Amino acid sequence: MLIEWKYSESYTSTSYLFSANGTDRTNIYQHLWDKETCPIDKTKVPSFKSLFYEPFYQFTRQQFLANEMELAKELGADEVYLMHLSPKFNEDFKAITSDELKSLGNSATDAWRNLIVNSSRFLPLYIEDFFDKKIITKQRTMLYYWDYISERYASILNNTSNTE
């Protein structure tokens, strides 16, 4: 399981196709895009360049990594999943920043899930739903962690599944 945990990110419709020093990033990832085992459904992507907008650029790199780890049986793994955690109330993060991908879902994570060949390999979850106070606090060693999480993400305390 690869885990990406977002805090308060928000993105604009700025393309990351070229790095600050002018490197064309398609050249870096083209070999993974061209592979028969590419995890992205190319029939749904208008162009490879449409993926170079955040958070899709991150999703692309992470899904490529998960796929390559699975193919290489990294650490003995038969399947590698990308779990994406984000705060439920971060509406800015949900925006689909790539114009060419706007028709693929109601949020960035919906669109991404629709873009990959095996949608089960991408697990978008809200942080508030990922943690369950009743389970975490059963372990005394996790109480400090729960205090940190509930302070960092006050909205967790408002989640009915996390009440006493």
Helices and strands as residue ranges (DSSP letters): E 2-5, H 26-34, G 48-51, H 56-71, G 74-76, E 82-86, H 91-94, G 99-104, H 108-115, G 119-121, E 122-126, H 127-130, H 133-136, G 140-142, H 143-152, G 154-158, G 160-162
